[in-house]
Amino acid sequence: MPYTSLLGLSLPTTGSLSGTWGDEVNNAITSLLDSAVAGTTTLSTDADVTLTSTDGSANQARSAVILWTAGGSVTRNVTAPARSKAYVVINATSGSQSIVIRGSGPTTGVTVVAAEKAIVAWNGSDFVKISSSAVSGSALSAVTAATTSATIANGNNPIAWNWTQTTASQTGFAIGETTASTGGAGSQVLHKIGTLAASTADPLQVQTRGVDTIRISRTGTVTITGLNGATGGGAAGSDVTITAGQGAATSNGGTAYITGGAGGATSGSGGAAGVYGGNATAGTFSGGSASVVAGAGSGGSSGGNVDITGGIGGATGQGGLVNITSGAAGNSGAGGPSGAITITSNALGTASGNVNVSVATPSSATGLAGILTLQGGSSKTTQSGNSGGVVINGGNAGAVASIAGGPVVIAAGAGSTTTTGGVGGALTLTAGTGGLAVAGGAVSITGGTGGASGGSGAQGGAVSLTGGTGGGSSGPGGDVTIAGGSGGATASQGGTVTISGANGKGANLSGYVTINAGSSTGTGLAGILALNGGTSRAAQSGNSGGIVLTGGAAGPIASVAGGPIVLTAGTGSTTTTGGVGGAVTITAGAGGLAATGGAATLAAGNGGATGAGGAVAITAGNGNSAAGGDITLTTGTGSTNGAVNFVNTNVANGTVATTLTSLGPTGASTTVVGWLKIKVGGTTQYIPYW
């Protein structure tokens, strides 16, 4: 007897079953159709099952419903014939086990989890799940993979998924990939959270221990906040770290950007980009550090740059400011110091990274260039000690002998090189103004101390103040001006300018002080060195400011002389004729209204306890195949001409008789009053006077 290929129903042939067709139809067709449409195969044994399949008689595979009632925890396989058939599968296990409905072969099959009710059907190669009770209230693990795109519109129906995890190293909810995505580099998104243009909802809120740590508002504001110490379960507040990825092998590390938003198209300023340390709230605790740290280079590569750049201004707007500000000290208690500002490049490999702090050049031809300001913190009213200073230190040299310490260069900007009139920028070092009844701050420029090695050492560093070189062929060199501060409005003394060489140690010379005017390199005049005492005010009593040149005093060693003062005029040209040697002129100041002119005094130093007084020598220059220079003593003219005074050089008349054959000047005495003692070639001589 032939049978159908799917359900195994009898197919009586024409003329057969004469007198017995009722039994064949009832038992091999009708009863079997009843089972195929509404019959149930109950499986109660906790074991893998292969459904029976026979033609023309009852079997397990023909039933419409498969009911699993076994109890267990191990997943069991139910193998059905690999042919077209649909089943209603009910997993009514008393345990927690899943069952897999699969085709003979076996095929992969489809899983029906505990308590799930599903309709499965053969798709030509395997059983697949058509529908499931899990979608409308069964276990979430019963949800099967989508076979097409789908959208679920929940309306005003919130859904909350909560966990109570008790297993270590477990992720409550993960979104990932079964295999790597392909075909859409840069355009595919695995997970998207978004709102519509008119939405009033914030698209994202992430909470840690009930407190917002990441929040994106409906207007696009992104807030990332670490937990406070008390909330986070520790003494310190939580860190917030933004770290770019490490480069592979020889590739650069990624860049970490914190960028303020661009201003509006018409008049809006660019948004600020801030990195702020947290405020301390009590006691002597410091404010939190704000760190922007570039990645370290690998091998011989450079460390990453740290760029803190203000936003670009609009067509006529100012570029954004760059503020690097340390945290303020606490407002109560003993008062801690303000936070430090540290800008440090990393050193890994052959060279340390540079630290560049630059103000951008304006894009507009008429825009003003920005100003770079380094400012120490201002003190509070009750603070003791100094306000915050500004310290610029060159790097210390390492152990290599030939490496110098890092220089500190402060250079004013160059004037315009394309248009005339662009003066070079001034460089001003100005100490702070004194407070009420307090002296102004000092300005000190000090050369570095020489290094030491054993019993000897290196020379101290030089201090040079040099005016700028004149431009082109006729620009004069820049002046160097060192000026003491002005006195107060009423009766305060002006500040003193002191230029001192350092004291020598042991048997070494003390440092020189050299002040040179600039030399001429062409046909221009050499510069003049001028030392001017201060001019007095109209209501001042006493002298105007003088000029004092004092040689150094000798120490306790007997053979050491006091330091000389040498005023030497410049030598005339030695390559061309006519270059006269420079004159040395010492001129006292002219007298004021009805006042005597100032005296010009050359005084040698007094001798010590048993030493001779110092000599005063006025020596004219020697001639070179020409006459020697004259010495001229000229008294001032007036209603009565001034006289030449000789003090302590006169000698009284003695007993030696002399004869004077020439007549004396009108008004002279008729007898010799005394004698001037002089030396000629080392021999003492006398000149009589009346």
KOLMIZA-477487 format. One line per 5 residues: their letters; for each residue x, y, z of C-alpha. Coordinates in pm, whole numbers. Example, Ala and Ser with C-alpha at 12.3 -4.5 7.8 and 13.67 -1.06 7.14 Angstrom:
BEGIN
AS) 1230,-450,780; 1367,-106,714
//
This chain:
BEGIN
MPYTS) 0,0,0; 150,340,-92; 157,629,161; 191,1010,155; 549,1139,188
LLGLS) 490,1385,470; 229,1241,708; 248,872,602; -125,845,525; -260,549,325
LPTTG) -318,595,-49; -566,320,-156; -548,236,-526; -848,204,-754; -1027,-134,-715
SLSGT) -840,-232,-400; -972,-291,-46; -1302,-437,-164; -1516,-489,148; -1235,-358,385
WGDEV) -1199,8,283; -1367,128,605; -1090,-10,828; -815,132,604; -970,476,584
NNAIT) -1050,496,953; -718,360,1085; -466,471,822; -615,803,716; -883,960,938
SLLDS) -730,874,1278; -385,979,1162; -519,1312,1027; -683,1371,1364; -346,1327,1534
AVAGT) -164,1543,1277; -409,1829,1323; -475,1818,1698; -275,1538,1851; -13,1579,2127
TTLST) 307,1386,2183; 404,1410,2550; 772,1360,2634; 826,1307,3009; 1170,1144,3019
DADVT) 1477,1365,3083; 1677,1239,2785; 1738,1314,2417; 1447,1186,2202; 1417,1088,1837
LTSTD) 1048,1101,1744; 908,780,1593; 791,801,1230; 592,513,1068; 362,509,763
GSANQ) 0,414,804; 5,391,1185; 24,618,1491; 366,776,1571; 522,1065,1771
ARSAV) 641,1276,1476; 293,1314,1323; 140,1495,1625; 61,1867,1601; 182,1938,1954
ILWTA) 503,1836,2133; 463,1870,2511; 786,1846,2717; 717,1769,3084; 1046,1616,3198
GGSVT) 1233,1785,3482; 1601,1867,3462; 1863,2134,3397; 2050,1989,3097; 1939,2096,2749
RNVTA) 1779,1804,2561; 1748,1740,2185; 1419,1641,2021; 1490,1507,1670; 1205,1504,1417
PARSK) 1205,1389,1054; 1381,1641,828; 1076,1725,617; 797,1980,597; 607,1990,924
AYVVI) 497,2251,1181; 481,2191,1554; 342,2369,1854; 616,2314,2114; 536,2358,2483
NATSG) 831,2340,2723; 652,2268,3050; 958,2134,3225; 947,2120,3604; 1316,2212,3599
SQSIV) 1509,2481,3413; 1611,2292,3102; 1571,2403,2743; 1491,2171,2453; 1616,2189,2094
IRGSG) 1380,2094,1813; 1597,1975,1524; 1577,1775,1202; 1734,1435,1155; 2087,1451,1040
PTTGV) 2099,1626,1277; 2044,1994,1189; 2119,2292,1419; 1759,2328,1526; 1586,2589,1736
TVVAA) 1588,2628,2116; 1272,2649,2323; 1356,2757,2678; 1181,2659,2999; 820,2785,3016
EKAIV) 829,2895,2654; 553,2808,2404; 659,2832,2041; 550,2747,1689; 835,2597,1487
AWNGS) 836,2488,1122; 1069,2326,870; 1211,2584,626; 1362,2335,384; 1692,2293,569
DFVKI) 1615,2328,940; 1347,2403,1194; 1295,2775,1270; 1084,2954,1526; 778,3123,1377
SSSAV) 645,3276,1699; 702,3248,2070; 532,3327,2398; 863,3481,2512; 789,3790,2305
SGSAL) 476,3859,2508; 585,3774,2859; 801,3462,2873; 1170,3457,2966; 1383,3719,2792
SAVTA) 1623,3441,2696; 1351,3303,2468; 1373,3598,2227; 1511,3477,1898; 1719,3660,1641
ATTSA) 1537,3895,1406; 1514,3789,1046; 1430,4133,910; 1439,4500,1019; 1190,4583,1294
TIANG) 1068,4882,1495; 895,4872,1832; 697,5183,1925; 647,5184,2304; 458,5513,2322
NNPIA) 427,5648,2674; 514,5312,2830; 846,5316,3020; 1043,4991,3037; 1289,4932,3322
WNWTQ) 1536,4643,3323; 1688,4579,3662; 1945,4323,3771; 2052,4168,4098; 2391,4028,4007
TTASQ) 2558,3778,4237; 2819,3636,3998; 3166,3788,3967; 3305,3907,3632; 2958,3921,3480
TGFAI) 2808,4180,3249; 2440,4252,3302; 2371,4375,2948; 2608,4363,2652; 2572,4481,2294
GETTA) 2833,4333,2063; 2888,4147,1739; 2866,3778,1652; 3109,3840,1367; 3284,4159,1265
STGGA) 3074,4400,1058; 3185,4465,701; 3100,4691,410; 3041,5018,589; 3363,5163,735
GSQVL) 3287,5496,902; 2912,5482,830; 2786,5188,1040; 2668,5241,1398; 2623,4949,1637
HKIGT) 2419,5137,1898; 2240,5469,1856; 2047,5678,2108; 1875,5983,1968; 1592,6231,2005
LAAST) 1394,6430,1751; 1451,6799,1684; 1162,6924,1899; 1210,6672,2180; 1210,6779,2545
ADPLQ) 1381,6456,2661; 1750,6420,2740; 1889,6137,2524; 2132,5989,2777; 2177,5970,3152
VQTRG) 2432,5744,3322; 2424,5721,3699; 2676,5572,3939; 2546,5497,4287; 2241,5708,4214
VDTIR) 2437,6017,4103; 2470,6150,3747; 2816,6084,3607; 2739,6123,3235; 2449,6337,3114
ISRTG) 2364,6462,2766; 2092,6723,2776; 1824,6789,2515; 2027,7095,2405; 2343,6889,2357
TVTIT) 2526,6983,2677; 2757,6698,2774; 2844,6671,3142; 3094,6417,3275; 3125,6433,3654
GLNGA) 3327,6218,3890; 3166,6114,4216; 3230,6303,4537; 3442,6119,4790; 3149,6047,5023
TGGGA) 2925,5917,4743; 3200,5713,4580; 3287,5531,4901; 3639,5672,4933; 3814,5977,5075
AGSDV) 3916,6117,4735; 3678,6226,4464; 3654,6003,4157; 3892,6068,3868; 3770,6166,3522
TITAG) 4012,6041,3260; 4004,6114,2887; 4281,5914,2720; 4347,5877,2349; 4450,5537,2217
QGAAT) 4808,5412,2198; 4961,5392,1853; 5048,5054,1705; 5417,4970,1662; 5558,5277,1479
SNGGT) 5231,5474,1457; 5151,5788,1654; 4925,5784,1955; 4575,5925,1910; 4487,6287,1989
AYITG) 4255,6376,2278; 4040,6681,2200; 3839,6906,2430; 3695,7167,2196; 3455,7449,2274
GAGGA) 3169,7494,2031; 3190,7743,1747; 2997,8068,1787; 2685,8144,1588; 2701,8246,1225
TSGSG) 2642,8615,1299; 2760,8737,1639; 2807,8452,1889; 3140,8404,2066; 3307,8064,2054
GAAGV) 3239,7843,2354; 3504,7793,2621; 3691,7465,2664; 3785,7417,3029; 3981,7165,3230
YGGNA) 3909,7240,3597; 4036,7076,3912; 3776,7021,4181; 3743,7272,4464; 3850,7170,4812
TAGTF) 3570,7223,5060; 3732,7223,5402; 4045,7253,5612; 4391,7254,5455; 4306,7024,5165
SGGSA) 4436,7136,4826; 4217,7192,4523; 4220,6909,4271; 4479,6905,3995; 4379,6983,3637
SVVAG) 4606,6782,3408; 4633,6774,3031; 4894,6509,2958; 5006,6405,2611; 5095,6045,2538
AGSGG) 5453,5927,2583; 5650,5849,2268; 5780,5497,2213; 6127,5400,2102; 6298,5710,1969
SSGGN) 5977,5893,1880; 5874,6224,2031; 5614,6252,2305; 5277,6390,2199; 5214,6763,2196
VDITG) 4982,6937,2442; 4779,7198,2254; 4556,7439,2445; 4415,7671,2180; 4144,7934,2208
GIGGA) 3868,7928,1949; 3896,8127,1627; 3701,8451,1639; 3440,8549,1382; 3509,8781,1090
TGQGG) 3547,9079,1325; 3546,8902,1660; 3835,8845,1896; 3991,8501,1918; 3909,8301,2231
LVNIT) 4120,8351,2544; 4342,8077,2683; 4324,8078,3063; 4544,7850,3271; 4455,7931,3630
SGAAG) 4549,7743,3944; 4284,7670,4202; 4223,7934,4467; 4313,7857,4827; 4036,7783,5074
NSGAG) 3838,8074,5209; 3838,7965,5573; 4073,7817,5830; 4445,7891,5833; 4445,7954,5457
GPSGA) 4635,7717,5228; 4845,7829,4931; 4692,7871,4589; 4743,7577,4355; 5057,7559,4142
ITITS) 5058,7578,3762; 5292,7321,3609; 5340,7294,3233; 5584,7010,3176; 5677,6827,2858
NALGT) 5756,6459,2879; 6107,6323,2826; 6135,5974,2680; 6404,5905,2423; 6660,6144,2281
ASGNV) 6511,6484,2365; 6261,6645,2598; 5953,6797,2440; 5938,7172,2398; 5685,7380,2591
NVSVA) 5541,7650,2365; 5300,7911,2498; 5199,8128,2203; 4933,8385,2126; 4784,8339,1780
TPSSA) 4843,8593,1503; 4518,8776,1413; 4372,8669,1081; 4248,9022,1008; 4498,9270,869
TGLAG) 4383,9532,1121; 4326,9302,1418; 4526,9350,1737; 4767,9073,1833; 4685,8904,2164
ILTLQ) 4891,8957,2479; 5058,8672,2668; 5025,8727,3043; 5197,8525,3315; 5071,8646,3650
GGSSK) 5131,8521,4001; 4836,8499,4235; 4729,8802,4440; 4749,8771,4817; 4457,8800,5055
TTQSG) 4440,9087,5304; 4560,8879,5600; 4829,8676,5423; 5186,8687,5544; 5485,8658,5311
NSGGV) 5490,8737,4941; 5207,8728,4689; 5243,8467,4416; 5545,8528,4196; 5633,8430,3841
VINGG) 5937,8202,3811; 6095,8113,3476; 6377,7861,3513; 6598,7717,3241; 6652,7343,3260
NAGAV) 6943,7206,3460; 7220,7034,3264; 7262,6661,3306; 7577,6471,3386; 7746,6532,3047
ASIAG) 8037,6773,3090; 7983,6982,2776; 7611,7049,2823; 7525,7400,2943; 7227,7481,3158
GPVVI) 6918,7580,2960; 6902,7952,2875; 6608,8175,2959; 6534,8405,2667; 6282,8689,2691
AAGAG) 6269,8861,2355; 6037,9141,2249; 5872,9101,1911; 6032,9234,1594; 5882,9537,1424
STTTT) 5720,9508,1082; 5963,9411,807; 5724,9498,526; 5616,9851,615; 5807,10144,766
GGVGG) 5738,10271,1116; 5701,9932,1286; 5911,9979,1599; 6042,9669,1771; 5857,9579,2088
ALTLT) 5993,9711,2418; 6118,9472,2684; 6028,9595,3030; 6120,9436,3361; 5931,9624,3630
AGTGG) 5921,9538,3998; 5595,9581,4184; 5491,9913,4332; 5531,9929,4709; 5225,9916,4928
LAVAG) 5131,10185,5176; 5457,10325,5321; 5653,10024,5187; 5945,10026,4943; 5889,9917,4584
GAVSI) 6015,9573,4485; 6370,9527,4359; 6461,9413,4006; 6750,9166,4011; 6930,9018,3714
TGGTG) 7192,8775,3841; 7435,8555,3652; 7445,8191,3750; 7688,8064,4012; 7987,7881,3864
GASGG) 7999,7506,3917; 8242,7347,4164; 8479,7054,4109; 8711,6950,4390; 8904,7255,4511
SGAQG) 8847,7460,4197; 8548,7570,3997; 8410,7750,3696; 8348,8121,3649; 8009,8262,3740
GAVSL) 7774,8339,3454; 7784,8682,3289; 7496,8931,3288; 7457,9119,2959; 7218,9403,2881
TGGTG) 7248,9476,2510; 7052,9720,2300; 6919,9594,1969; 7126,9621,1651; 7021,9901,1421
GGSSG) 6847,9795,1102; 6953,9853,744; 7252,10072,674; 7168,10375,889; 6951,10262,1180
PGGDV) 7101,10354,1520; 7150,10079,1775; 6901,10058,2060; 6966,10231,2391; 7019,10050,2720
TIAGG) 6863,10240,3009; 6897,10140,3374; 6700,10377,3594; 6617,10370,3961; 6254,10417,4054
SGGAT) 6110,10763,4112; 6059,10873,4470; 5714,10927,4617; 5500,11231,4549; 5635,11440,4839
ASQGG) 5964,11365,5011; 6082,11013,4924; 6426,10946,4782; 6456,10809,4428; 6574,10451,4394
TVTIS) 6945,10378,4374; 7097,10199,4074; 7366,9957,4189; 7582,9757,3949; 7824,9541,4144
GANGK) 8070,9270,4049; 8059,8969,4280; 8318,8939,4555; 8609,8708,4477; 8665,8403,4693
GANLS) 9002,8312,4843; 9288,8432,4625; 9070,8497,4318; 8983,8837,4172; 8648,8992,4240
GYVTI) 8423,9025,3938; 8465,9317,3700; 8193,9567,3617; 8220,9671,3253; 7994,9929,3087
NAGSS) 8078,9987,2722; 7920,10216,2468; 7877,10061,2123; 8161,10069,1872; 8117,10202,1521
TGTGL) 8153,9946,1240; 8145,10196,952; 8158,10572,918; 7911,10637,1200; 8007,10790,1533
AGILA) 8085,10558,1820; 7837,10563,2105; 7889,10785,2410; 7884,10644,2763; 7701,10891,2985
LNGGT) 7667,10873,3363; 7428,11142,3489; 7333,11222,3845; 6967,11294,3910; 6828,11644,3857
SRAAQ) 6679,11807,4166; 6324,11935,4195; 6246,12304,4237; 6171,12280,4610; 6456,12043,4698
SGNSG) 6720,12140,4954; 7077,12007,4944; 7261,11883,4637; 7125,11735,4318; 7215,11374,4251
GIVLT) 7589,11324,4210; 7805,11059,4048; 8030,10861,4280; 8307,10636,4148; 8471,10450,4434
GGAAG) 8753,10197,4405; 8728,9890,4619; 8877,9902,4968; 9177,9677,5034; 9134,9383,5264
PIASV) 9348,9304,5569; 9645,9181,5362; 9933,9429,5391; 10049,9426,5030; 9710,9480,4871
AGGPI) 9640,9835,4750; 9302,10000,4737; 9127,9963,4402; 9225,10235,4150; 8983,10443,3943
VLTAG) 9100,10481,3586; 8945,10724,3340; 9108,10668,3003; 9008,10840,2683; 8994,10632,2368
TGSTT) 9295,10586,2143; 9291,10765,1810; 9286,10570,1485; 9600,10366,1425; 9526,10303,1057
TTGGV) 9451,10652,923; 9607,10991,996; 9425,11263,1182; 9263,11042,1444; 9329,11244,1762
GGAVT) 9319,11058,2092; 9006,11125,2296; 9010,11395,2566; 8941,11330,2934; 8730,11615,3069
ITAGA) 8617,11653,3428; 8388,11954,3453; 8203,12067,3763; 7849,12186,3722; 7770,12548,3649
GGLAA) 7638,12751,3942; 7272,12834,3963; 7133,13186,3994; 7381,13388,4206; 7550,13063,4319
TGGAA) 7911,12952,4292; 8000,12694,4027; 8072,12345,4153; 8429,12247,4241; 8619,11977,4048
TLAAG) 8834,11781,4293; 9095,11510,4234; 9191,11375,4575; 9421,11081,4642; 9346,10849,4929
NGGAT) 9489,10908,5276; 9770,10682,5386; 9711,10412,5642; 9849,10415,5998; 10212,10430,5879
GAGGA) 10166,10451,5502; 10214,10740,5266; 9917,10924,5118; 9821,10829,4765; 9961,11029,4474
VAITA) 9758,11230,4223; 9907,11203,3877; 9806,11413,3578; 10005,11288,3284; 9984,11416,2929
GNGNS) 10021,11166,2650; 10357,11095,2489; 10410,11209,2133; 10489,10950,1865; 10737,11136,1640
AAGGD) 10551,11449,1753; 10531,11677,2054; 10409,11540,2382; 10072,11653,2511; 10041,11969,2723
ITLTT) 9899,11995,3071; 9680,12300,3105; 9540,12432,3433; 9287,12704,3356; 9110,12908,3620
GTGST) 8766,13045,3567; 8712,13399,3447; 8488,13646,3623; 8490,13984,3789; 8812,13851,3942
NGAVN) 8982,13560,3769; 9006,13244,3973; 9336,13135,4124; 9523,12804,4124; 9540,12688,4485
FVNTN) 9828,12477,4610; 9768,12324,4952; 10032,12149,5164; 10300,12206,4897; 10451,12527,5037
VANGT) 10787,12540,5216; 10882,12832,5446; 11196,13050,5387; 11510,12897,5516; 11867,13017,5562
VATTL) 11987,12975,5206; 12053,13315,5039; 11913,13347,4689; 11930,13613,4423; 11630,13698,4206
TSLGP) 11722,13906,3904; 11377,13945,3747; 11109,14187,3855; 10805,14047,4028; 10448,14108,3908
TGAST) 10255,14415,4013; 10119,14369,4364; 10376,14111,4462; 10572,14127,4785; 10927,14252,4761
TVVGW) 11049,13947,4944; 10992,13579,4886; 10703,13456,5100; 10754,13084,5046; 10845,12811,4804
LKIKV) 10645,12551,4608; 10806,12213,4638; 10808,12014,4314; 10995,11719,4172; 11166,11723,3836
GGTTQ) 11280,11381,3719; 11257,11260,4075; 11473,11544,4213; 11312,11789,4454; 11306,12148,4321
YIPYW) 11155,12475,4457; 10959,12756,4299; 10946,13082,4497; 10623,13272,4541; 10553,13627,4672
//
